[in-house]
């Protein structure tokens, strides 16, 4: 594994607790939507690639699906294993998007969340086609945080740009529709759902620190970042809460 992949693999290792507690979940409407499209039933076998702490897996586990959660990061994978320890439909897999170790033609639906932009897309597409059934589909889902819909979100985005170590480089927003069309091999389908989180200051701090591109306590800019975050919160909170808004994007289709 080269240094770049090694750094990617471990960049969330010290953020697992905040990730589990403060990352946004996914709207339940996604399940109905995929069911209405004919892609999903409660008998469908799901592979969640880059499953992390299992936030996206949870949506499908609630639908009684068997979920193979493929995650190479030890700490995140173990975090998910603790959360779903009593769920027999959750199968944790120590593997990558490019080499899932799953059997050929065994999966009805591949899902991937915020992790998609970390994949080697050419290699993962080959692997996805190997493990998918002939009728199988790929569904990419992520919470696209709104950056300018409220004064609070504008200032929060500016904070990330100021203090983020490599925020602009690794942001999943860098994945555009042309790249997704290329991945699917034709024009991919897309829909969107509203989503949001309400945070007190401790929650907002945890949400910020769940991101791999912000300084940790050991870094010199951490205190200044926390002071700026507190100023933004104090300025914009209503009754002790601020709202982070998202558009949950769902890209779906068969691979060509």
C-alpha positions as CSV (number, residue, x, y, z in Angstrom):
1,X,0.0,0.0,0.0
2,X,1.4,3.4,-0.9
3,X,1.7,6.3,1.5
4,X,-1.3,8.1,0.0
5,X,-3.6,5.0,0.5
6,X,-2.1,4.4,3.9
7,X,-2.9,7.9,5.0
8,X,-6.4,7.6,3.6
9,X,-7.0,4.4,5.4
10,X,-6.1,5.7,8.9
11,X,-7.3,9.3,8.7
12,X,-10.5,8.6,10.6
13,X,-9.0,6.3,13.3
14,X,-8.9,8.9,16.0
15,X,-12.4,10.3,15.2
16,X,-14.6,7.2,15.6
17,X,-16.5,8.3,18.7
18,X,-17.4,11.7,17.3
19,X,-18.3,10.1,14.0
20,X,-20.8,7.7,15.6
21,X,-22.3,10.4,17.8
22,X,-22.5,13.4,15.5
23,X,-22.4,12.5,11.8
24,X,-25.8,12.9,10.1
25,X,-27.9,9.8,9.5
26,X,-29.9,9.2,6.3
27,X,-33.7,9.9,5.7
28,X,-36.0,6.9,6.0
29,X,-37.6,8.0,2.7
30,X,-34.7,6.5,0.9
31,X,-35.9,3.0,1.6
32,X,-39.4,3.7,0.3
33,X,-37.9,5.4,-2.8
34,X,-35.7,2.4,-3.6
35,X,-38.5,0.0,-3.0
36,X,-40.9,1.9,-5.3
37,X,-38.2,1.9,-8.0
38,X,-38.1,-1.9,-7.8
39,X,-34.5,-2.0,-6.6
40,X,-35.0,-3.1,-3.0
41,X,-37.1,-5.5,-0.9
42,X,-36.5,-6.7,2.6
43,X,-35.0,-9.9,1.0
44,X,-32.3,-7.9,-0.9
45,X,-28.7,-8.7,0.0
46,X,-26.8,-5.4,0.4
47,X,-23.1,-4.5,0.3
48,X,-22.2,-1.3,2.1
49,X,-18.8,-0.4,0.7
50,X,-16.7,1.9,2.9
51,X,-19.2,1.4,5.6
52,X,-17.3,3.2,8.3
53,X,-19.2,3.1,11.6
54,X,-22.3,1.7,9.9
55,X,-24.5,4.9,9.6
56,X,-25.7,4.0,6.1
57,X,-25.8,0.2,6.9
58,X,-28.3,1.1,9.7
59,X,-30.9,2.4,7.3
60,X,-31.0,-1.0,5.5
61,X,-30.7,-3.1,8.6
62,X,-33.9,-1.4,9.8
63,X,-35.5,-2.7,6.5
64,X,-34.4,-6.3,7.6
65,X,-31.8,-6.5,4.8
66,X,-28.7,-8.6,5.2
67,X,-25.8,-6.1,5.0
68,X,-22.2,-6.9,4.2
69,X,-20.3,-3.9,5.7
70,X,-17.0,-3.6,3.9
71,X,-14.6,-1.3,5.8
72,X,-10.7,-1.3,5.8
73,X,-10.3,1.0,8.8
74,X,-9.9,-1.1,12.0
75,X,-11.2,1.5,14.4
76,X,-14.2,2.4,12.4
77,X,-15.0,-1.2,11.6
78,X,-14.8,-2.2,15.3
79,X,-17.0,0.8,16.2
80,X,-19.7,-0.5,13.9
81,X,-19.3,-4.1,15.2
82,X,-20.1,-2.8,18.7
83,X,-23.1,-0.8,17.5
84,X,-24.6,-3.8,15.7
85,X,-23.3,-6.6,17.9
86,X,-26.8,-8.0,18.3
87,X,-27.9,-7.8,14.7
88,X,-27.5,-11.1,12.9
89,X,-28.0,-9.4,9.5
90,X,-24.9,-7.2,10.0
91,X,-21.8,-8.9,8.6
92,X,-18.5,-7.0,9.1
93,X,-15.9,-7.4,6.4
94,X,-12.3,-6.3,6.7
95,X,-11.7,-5.3,3.0
96,X,-11.6,-2.5,0.5
97,X,-13.8,-1.2,-2.3
98,X,-11.3,-2.4,-4.8
99,X,-11.0,-5.9,-3.2
100,X,-14.2,-6.7,-1.2
101,X,-13.5,-10.4,-0.8
102,X,-17.2,-11.0,-1.4
103,X,-18.4,-13.9,-3.6
104,X,-19.2,-13.4,-7.3
105,X,-22.7,-12.4,-8.3
106,X,-24.0,-12.4,-4.7
107,X,-25.2,-8.9,-4.1
108,X,-28.5,-7.3,-5.1
109,X,-27.6,-3.7,-4.3
110,X,-24.3,-2.0,-3.6
111,X,-24.5,1.1,-1.5
112,X,-21.8,3.6,-0.6
113,X,-22.0,6.8,1.4
114,X,-19.5,9.6,2.1
115,X,-16.6,7.2,1.5
116,X,-17.1,7.0,-2.3
117,X,-14.7,9.8,-3.1
118,X,-11.9,7.8,-1.5
119,X,-12.3,4.8,-3.9
120,X,-10.1,4.1,-6.9
121,X,-13.1,4.3,-9.2
122,X,-11.8,2.3,-12.0
123,X,-10.8,-0.6,-9.8
124,X,-13.9,-0.5,-7.6
125,X,-16.2,-0.5,-10.7
126,X,-14.6,-3.7,-11.8
127,X,-15.0,-5.2,-8.4
128,X,-18.6,-4.0,-8.1
129,X,-19.5,-5.6,-11.4
130,X,-18.0,-8.9,-10.2
131,X,-20.0,-9.1,-6.9
132,X,-23.3,-7.7,-8.3
133,X,-26.1,-10.0,-9.5
134,X,-27.0,-9.5,-13.2
135,X,-30.0,-7.5,-12.0
136,X,-28.1,-5.6,-9.3
137,X,-27.8,-1.9,-8.9
138,X,-25.4,0.6,-7.3
139,X,-26.7,3.4,-5.1
140,X,-24.4,6.2,-3.9
141,X,-25.8,8.3,-1.1
142,X,-24.3,11.2,0.8
143,X,-25.3,14.1,2.9
144,X,-24.4,17.2,1.0
145,X,-24.1,20.0,3.6
146,X,-25.5,23.3,2.5
147,X,-22.9,26.0,2.7
148,X,-24.8,29.2,2.1
149,X,-28.5,28.7,2.9
150,X,-28.2,30.5,6.3
151,X,-25.8,33.0,7.8
152,X,-24.6,30.3,10.3
153,X,-23.8,27.9,7.5
154,X,-21.9,30.5,5.5
155,X,-19.7,31.3,8.6
156,X,-19.3,27.5,9.3
157,X,-18.1,26.9,5.8
158,X,-15.6,29.8,6.1
159,X,-14.3,28.3,9.3
160,X,-13.7,25.0,7.5
161,X,-11.9,26.8,4.7
162,X,-9.7,28.7,7.1
163,X,-8.8,25.8,9.5
164,X,-9.2,22.7,7.4
165,X,-5.9,21.0,6.7
166,X,-6.9,19.6,3.3
167,X,-10.6,20.4,3.2
168,X,-10.9,21.7,-0.4
169,X,-8.8,18.7,-1.6
170,X,-10.8,15.9,0.0
171,X,-14.3,17.3,0.0
172,X,-16.8,14.9,-1.5
173,X,-18.3,17.8,-3.3
174,X,-15.4,17.4,-5.7
175,X,-17.2,14.4,-7.2
176,X,-19.3,15.9,-10.0
177,X,-22.1,14.6,-12.2
178,X,-19.7,14.0,-15.1
179,X,-17.5,11.8,-13.0
180,X,-20.5,9.9,-11.7
181,X,-21.9,9.4,-15.2
182,X,-18.5,8.0,-16.2
183,X,-18.5,5.6,-13.2
184,X,-22.0,4.3,-14.1
185,X,-21.1,4.1,-17.8
186,X,-24.2,6.1,-18.8
187,X,-26.2,8.9,-17.3
188,X,-26.8,8.1,-13.7
189,X,-30.2,8.8,-12.0
190,X,-30.4,11.2,-9.1
191,X,-32.9,12.3,-6.5
192,X,-32.6,14.3,-3.3
193,X,-34.1,14.5,0.2
194,X,-34.0,17.2,2.8
195,X,-32.1,16.4,6.0
196,X,-30.8,18.3,9.0
197,X,-29.3,18.2,12.4
198,X,-29.9,20.4,15.5
199,X,-26.9,20.9,17.7
200,X,-26.0,22.5,21.0
201,X,-22.4,23.7,21.2
202,X,-21.0,20.4,22.3
203,X,-22.8,18.7,19.5
204,X,-21.5,21.2,17.0
205,X,-18.0,20.7,18.3
206,X,-18.4,16.9,17.9
207,X,-19.7,17.3,14.4
208,X,-16.7,19.5,13.5
209,X,-14.2,17.1,15.0
210,X,-15.7,14.1,13.2
211,X,-14.2,15.5,10.0
212,X,-10.8,14.2,9.0
213,X,-9.7,17.5,7.6
214,X,-9.8,19.6,10.8
215,X,-7.0,20.0,13.4
216,X,-6.9,17.8,16.4
217,X,-6.1,18.9,20.0
218,X,-2.4,18.3,19.5
219,X,-2.2,20.8,16.7
220,X,-1.4,24.5,17.2
221,X,-4.5,25.9,15.4
222,X,-7.0,23.8,17.4
223,X,-7.6,26.4,20.2
224,X,-8.1,29.2,17.7
225,X,-10.5,27.0,15.7
226,X,-12.5,26.2,18.8
227,X,-12.7,29.9,19.8
228,X,-14.0,30.8,16.3
229,X,-16.5,28.0,16.4
230,X,-17.8,29.2,19.8
231,X,-18.1,32.8,18.4
232,X,-20.1,31.5,15.4
233,X,-22.4,29.4,17.7
234,X,-23.0,32.3,20.1
235,X,-23.8,34.6,17.2
236,X,-26.3,32.3,15.4
237,X,-27.9,29.9,17.9
238,X,-31.6,30.1,18.7
239,X,-32.6,28.8,22.1
240,X,-29.2,27.1,22.4
241,X,-29.3,25.3,19.1
242,X,-28.0,25.7,15.6
243,X,-29.2,23.8,12.5
244,X,-26.9,22.1,10.0
245,X,-28.9,21.6,6.8
246,X,-28.2,18.9,4.1
247,X,-29.4,17.8,0.8
248,X,-29.2,14.0,0.9
249,X,-28.2,13.1,-2.7
250,X,-29.0,9.6,-4.1
251,X,-27.3,8.5,-7.3
252,X,-28.4,5.2,-8.6
253,X,-28.4,2.8,-11.6
254,X,-26.8,-0.2,-13.2
255,X,-23.2,-0.3,-14.1
256,X,-22.4,-0.4,-17.8
